[in-house]
């Protein structure tokens, strides 16, 4: 009996020990969508013992059976779990109603938004890609404050993306990070299927300093989907088709109206004369039945040809995207295929793209994780833009002559202008193309050395092969017979980046947390290209004309043929510290070494620091209305090494058959080619550096129904790099002037975001988001206060100028104050007297407008009720000016026999004292086509960018058939535009930073109506 009692007592004691023994518990913390949450906290309730999840949301902790584990992360509801022998847990945290923060990718790692101290904007990708999108940059337009996106309607073109204004006369494109691959090439966004994107985050202030020398224009971080959280195999299919049409086309004169205008112009210049014209006759303008003097029979339509109507069409668009995602505990993968074909609204223009993506990630043992991202895209862009020629082509010219050949001017003596018709140009160019094959890929390996220490090494890059073919055929109906010239352009462009980081993420007790990393990175860019032309071909068919079949001498274009490369080596460190989740500190250091400058100037140290104070966590803060309030401030130094030269510190010479040769024997035809100085170097050239200051306030009200932020920023870019033409002799006009550090530009402004979201008792969900951005751009200093002119190829010279005290690229010319009503200049533009010297001269030129808006804004409305959803998206710009350069052809006799705008029907006459439209004339008088404010118009607009209604089928019958959901939608893009601008489209980007907002006949954004289907299996 005693023996039995001993056995029972021993067994009970052993069971008690088991109950209180420590057990190892592992698991994964995910969000409601199944995405792992890195940096989440796991604490044994009532103690200070705990851990945090790694990059993949995994954790490991030792605790007694019966202990309560507390799982929390900023932006999510805290969850409690009592251990009862489980060895592996999967914890799904729900979004916090009070904060609605999310885990975001900030570049080299992830961070909870609630712990951010810098200015990082996040795009709601899920809503943005509900409608078909061609270029990923379109997702940014109007959806985040501080980011300005200007698009044109030419399929395949790259939108202009600017973050907090223009800071440099050089490249203002942000740095794009795509799954760790870095590039400044805006066209790379054409190669990403928007449906593959998981997150887009924009680093706008010192938060970008971790990228040092490439971050002064901001950073756009794009993360693609991986299949994590798929819980097995998930298939998604999206199909859409639609039609595009051009809207808001300008009104041009018909054949009779043009004749009347031409005759009135002659009468204005010679009131006693009898006007005559080779086509309209004499005395009174009469539209001829056929072209007079044409070499072939050519019938003229009574109203003439509507050239805009002839070149614009209703264009189809199709898009298909298929993705297969698979996820398990140890692996995840995503494969996608996408196809896009969008014809342009101008005939024979369009864009076609095929893309393939493969992302995967695998765990190897208990420590290692390996993965890769790969994207391959083949695209083709066709056609050009013939707006300008359509605006000035005579309506007397028919599309085709009576023999079926293209109509034309035949000779300038026939009074039909001098332009090749836009219709024939587009038809003949239908076989021209720009083709690209681009590969964007990376591989990585990650080691979880300890629960707090992680090492990651990744190697990635992008490679683009580009080929362009352009053929100029014979044009027998034109002024000249045509050059019959083939141009082939090809280049290979690649860049790679190798990144190594060591990350330490830990908590100290229950109050302190630290997330720090150090890294080393190497980057290289390479370009090699050529341009070759050859003339004279026996046959004009695409299958025949190649560089090998021309009979003319091949010409290698020196300026477009050659190669260059540059490299960047960097070491960096960053640390995020949090005390009680209410006092936040982030500090970053980065040392960059570039090959672009001389050895003495190659290195630069960039730094940033930011702080945050979560006020609502203070004990003294007690509000029933405000549930989230965070104040933050940052300071950072950022660089810019993106210059239009790889080695601007040295003189560059090259062989040149056209400009550098000599006949040593004196014999004609016997010459020896030599080298020519192409550009002058400057060994003292150094970095452009931006000093970025930012202060912001994040807030949440009414239990998270209202959330938003307001920020003030001040960015000064110093040591601007521009060419100094004063440093080269006037006899060295063939050599590029040296680059010098020339001055400083400042941008100050405000970003504001606010969202209101709620749900009614009946299940009606709605969200209204509004954002507004405003910046003031000022040129603070220039060497010698010498102004910098913009592009000078315009008739009348440069229309923009950058000078101290004004924004970059202001419009500069004479200020028109009206029209002279009496005297010798009656009917002519009246200019303001600026310099006080009698008469109008160059001293009377002044600032006449600015392309920079007072503010830009976006309004996003999303509503859901039962199975219906509605999305409405507006965006706009206010206060920017546009220089309508097209008016030089449509409102003045730059080409007298060309067509005009119907605006000239209201031209000044003694009986019609118009104060806006000058009198008609046969020639340019009073310097009226030189830069002046007549061409400057208000470019403000409000546009209904997207309107979409959808219905989702997700009932039991569908799910029993193996389908999770089916969604049908009908959407419209660019349906309404409210603007006073007379041009085709108020979205005008410009050629470069020194020539912004000049409209040379912008390819307009079309109205697009689309019907689509989404199926998820």
C-alpha positions, 0 to 999 in steps of 0.5 A: 500500500505504501508503495502504491501511495509513493507511485501516485504521489510521484506521478502527481508531482510529475504532472504538476511539473509538466503543467508548469514547465516551459514550452517552446511555442512558434508561430506566424502573425498575419493580417486579415488578408493573410499577409505576414506582419513583421515587427509585431510584439509577442509578450507573456502577459503580466511580464516583461518577457517577449519577442518580435516577429521577423520579416516574414511574421514568424516568432518563437517564445518559451512560456509555461502552459497556461500562460497568456500570450499578448499579440499586438502591432500598431494598427491592429487590435491586440489579441490574447491567447492562452497556451494549452499545449500548442506548439505552433500558432497562426494569429490573424490580427484585425485592423484597429478601428482607432488607428487604421495603420498598416505595415509598409515597405520603406526601402530596405525594410518594413515599418509600422506606419504608427512608428514612422517619423518621416513623410511617407505617403501610401497609395491605396493600390487596391482601389487604384487598379480597379480600372485598367491602368497602362503605366504604374505612375498613373496610380499615383496621380491625385491619390497622394499629396506631394506628388504631381503626375502629368500624363499625355494621351500617347499610348506608351509614353511615360508620365512626368512624376514630380515629388514636391516640385522641381529642385534641379535644372537636371533630371527631376525624376524620383528614384524608383525601387522595384522589389529592391531594384533601383532605377531613375528610368521613368519608362520602367513603369510601363513594364510593370503590370499594375495588377501585380503591385502590392504596395506603392510608398513614396518617401518625400523627405529625409526618410529618403536619405537612406538612398543618399546620392539618388534620393533628392527627387524623392523615392517611389518604393514599389513592392509586388505580390508574392503569394504569401497568405494565399492559403493554397492555390489562388487564381485571378483572371481579369479581362477588360475591353473598351473604346477611346475617343478624343474630346475637346478638339479645337475648332478650325476654319472650314474651306470658305472661312479660311478663304474669307480670312485670307482675303480679309488679311490682304485687305487689312494690309492693302485696303485699296487693293483687290485680294487674290489667291491661287485657289480662291480666285480674285475679289471674293473668296470662292472655294474651288471645285478642284485644286487649281494648278495641281498636277493631278485631278484633285476634287475639293469638298465644299466644306474642305477637309477636317484634318483633326477629324481625319486623324482622330478615331474611336480606338479599341483597347483590350487588357488581360491579366492572369495570376496564380498565387500559392502559399504555404507555411514554407513557401510562396509563389506568384506567376502572372501573365498580362497582355495589353493592346491600346490603340491611340486616338490618332490613327496608326498609333498605339501601344502593345505589351506582353509581360510575364512575372514570376515571384517566389520565396522558400524557407530552407531549414530553420534559418534560411530563406531564399527568393526571387522576383523576375519580370519580363516585358516586350512592348511596341509603341507605334506612331507619332503625334501630328497635332501641329500639322493638323492645326495648320494644314489647309482644308482645301487639300483632300485626303486623296486625289481623284486617282486615290493617292494622297492629296498634298500641297504639290508646290507652295506656289499653289497657296496651300501652305507648306505642311505635309498632311497629317493623314499621309504622315500617319498612314506612311508611318504605320510601320515605324515602331519603338520596340523594347525588351526589358527584364527586371529581376532580383534574387535574395538570400536571408538568414535569421541568425538569431531571433533578433538578428537577420542578414540579407543579401540581394542582387538585382537589376534591369536590362533594356534592349531598345530598337527604333525604326523610322522611315521617311518615304518619298512624298510626291504630293509634298513641297519636296519629293521626300528624303527616302531615308531609313533611320535605325536606333538601337541601344542596350541599357542595364543597371545592377545593384548588389545590397547587403544588410544586417538587421537587428530588431529587438525589444528591451523590457516592455517599453523600449524597441530598436530596429537598426540595420547596417548595409553595403551596396554597389550599383552600376549603370551602363549604356551603349547605343547607335543611330544609323541612317541610310537613304535611297531605296528601290522599293518602299515596303517594310520587308525591303527597306533595311540598312543593307538595301539602301544605295546611299552612304550609311551615316553614323550619327556621332551624338547618338552613337557610343557608350558610357557607364557610371558606378556608385558604392555606398555604406549606410546605417539606420536606426529606429528607436521607440520608447513606450511607442510614444517617443520615436527617433530615427537616424540615418547615415549614408556614405556614397562614392561615385565615379561621375566626379573627380577623385577629390569630389567622389565621396559624400556623406548624407545624413538624416534624423527624425523624431515623433511624439505620439501625443494621444498616448500621454497620460495627460491626454484625454479626449473622446474625439481625438484617438490618434495624434502624432507630431513628427519632424525631420531633417535630411541631406539628399543628393543628386548624381543624375546628370546628362553626362557620365564623366563631366570632370574631364574633357571628352573628345571623339572621332567625327567624320562630318566636322573633323577631317583634313586633306593632308595631300590637298587632293579632293576626296582624300581626307583623313578623319580626326577627333573633335572636342565634344565636351569640356570637363570641370574637375572641380564639379561636385554634388548637388545636395538637397537639405530637406526639412519637414514637420507634420501632424497625423491625426485620427478622430471619431474612433478612426472614422476620420484620419489624416495628416498635414505637413510643412516642408522646406527643401533647398537644393544647393550647388545646382549643376548646369552648363556654363556657356560663358566658359567656352569660346564662341569658336568652339560652338561644337563642344558642350560647355563644362558643367559647373555648380551654379546656384540654389533652388528652394521649394516650400509647401504644404501637403494635406490628406484627410479621409472619412470612412464609415459604415451604416447599420444597413451595411452601406460602406463609404470612404471619402478621401481628399488630398491637397498639395501646394509648393512655392518654387524659387531660384535663390541664387545663380552664379553672377545672377545670370539667368538660364534660358530654356529650349531656344528652338521655338520661333521667336526664341526661348519662352522660358527663363530661370532667374533669381527670385522667380520659379524655375522655368517661368514664362518670359516675354512681353506683357500684352495689355490689350490691342491698340484701337487707334493710330498706326498700330491700330489692331496690333497687340499693345505691350506694357512699357517696362524699362521706361525707354520709349518704344518696345524693346528687349528691356520690356520683357518680363515674367509673364506666367508660371507653369507651377500650380498654386496647388494640386488636389485629388478627391477619391470616393468609394462606396459599397452596398451589398454586392454593389460598389461605386468609385469616383476619382477627381483630380485637378490643378489650380493656378498654373499657366500654360504657354500655348505655343500652337497659337503661333500657327492658329492665330497668326500668319506664321504660315499664311496659307495654313489653317487657323482657329475659329478664334480669328473670326473675332479678330479686331476690325475698326467695327469690331474693337476686339481687345483680345484677338489682333487684326488679321494680316498677311505677315507677322507685324509688331513682333507678335509671335515673339514670346508674349503673354498672348500665348499664356493661358490659365491651365487650371482644370478639374477632371473626373479621372475615373467613374466606375460601378461594379457588381460582385457575385459571391453567393453559395452557387458560385462558390460551390462551382469552385469560384470565389467571386466574380465581379463585373464593372463598367468604368469611364476615364477622363469623362469630364474636364472643366477648364478655360484652357483653349488647347487640346488638353490642360495636362502639359508636362514640358520637355525638361526642367528648364522648359515646363508647361509649353504646349506644342500640340500635346497628344490629348488624354482620351475619354475611355469607356471600359467593361471588365470582368474579374474572376477569382478561383 
